[in-house]
Amino acid sequence: MGLLAKGEQSLVLTRVEVQQKNIDWAFGETDLSQAKQDQLRATFNWLQESDRNYLNPTVKQLGNFASRMHVPFGNLLLRKIPETEPIQLAFRTKANVPAQVSLNTRAVIYEMLRKQAWFKTESGYADSELSLIGVAASPRYSVDDVVTKVGSLLTLRHFGSARELFNDLRMQIARHKILVMQKGGPGLGTNRPLQVEEVRAFVLLDGYAPLIFLNQKDSYMTRVFSLIHEFIHILRGTDELFATINHTLKEERFINEVTASFLMPAEEFVTEFRASGIREVAIRARHLGLISDDLNLSELDLESTASHKSVGGNPYYTALSFNDNRYMTALVKSQENGTLPPTKAAALLGVSTKMLDKTIRIFNEREVRL
């Protein structure tokens, strides 16, 4: 990296020299559409060969470029960009097909892996292997067999809203010592949203600290379905991140049927079928023979996520909602007894160090520790 200083009177404008291969990398890795890429390329004068500051943006200009391209700022200044570790992904997406691994998706996966690793090895809470992992793994198990197994572990209660149902099921699963995290994008900010077209949910299977991740940008009704879907993956002992594509797709269809059967029992569902057109209902309807197998379910969706865009809110409550209750309990306890430095605690919680003390105080006031 080279630094170029250009002064005008007392004003010093610092520019950075960026290599062309780093810009090529950014355009190759971004999750933006080709149309948006072309628009951004035309927006920045320093990307034009005819410009006198070609590939010599100011720090602010380069930061703006990185933010709008959804790529890490630091990578644009490296002489050698780290090779991307291959990850074979086949988790639940909006179209229910193998997901593409964008930078945002990859960053969220690594973030969840760091949380899982800390909880497993340092929290003191993951001290025994969980017996429920793989309890429904038998190839002889039918959909009804697995539904019965799920019903023995979770109670499906009736609530006035999908949000209440989601929170209740999330707490029940937490009591089974399974971490349930949710988030709408990587890092601390909101400038790199995780689109539901990329990923709705996934599970990080582990004998001591299995972790379910849900895309917080999804509707609560969809998150209910995804939460149960991923819980069943744990009961089946199937890992979505590293399974083969063909096996994963077959397993996904089976688990979709189990999830819909648990959430919508046949005797209650048949009489209400015509009153609803949501996607997860369609999965159940096809399993019961009420609609054709030819229906393309990828064209259906529970609810438009456009109406669920973030409109702000209390950042402390938001941070707490992202993290599993048992995980938070372990983190707060470690921070209180001095075994977890504040900077690391803030990073594991997903907040700035300035927010840490108040977030912990609110957790202690509002939440029931598990």
Salt bridges, closest charged atoms under 4 A:
ASP31 OD1 - HIS70 ND1 2.88
GLU111 OE2 - LYS183 NZ 2.61
GLU122 OE1 - LYS344 NZ 3.10
ASP168 OD2 - ARG157 NH1 2.96
GLU197 OE2 - LYS94 NZ 3.55
ASP206 OD1 - LYS120 NZ 2.86
ASP218 OD2 - ARG200 NE 2.66
GLU240 OE2 - HIS233 NE2 3.09
GLU251 OE2 - ARG236 NE 2.90
GLU252 OE1 - HIS229 NE2 3.08
GLU252 OE2 - HIS233 NE2 2.58
GLU257 OE1 - HIS287 NE2 3.45
GLU280 OE2 - ARG92 NH2 2.82
GLU280 OE2 - ARG279 NH1 3.64
ASP301 OD2 - LYS94 NZ 3.60
ASP301 OD1 - ARG200 NH2 2.74
GLU303 OE2 - HIS308 NE2 2.93
GLU336 OE2 - ARG369 NH2 3.24
GLU367 OE2 - ARG366 NH1 3.60
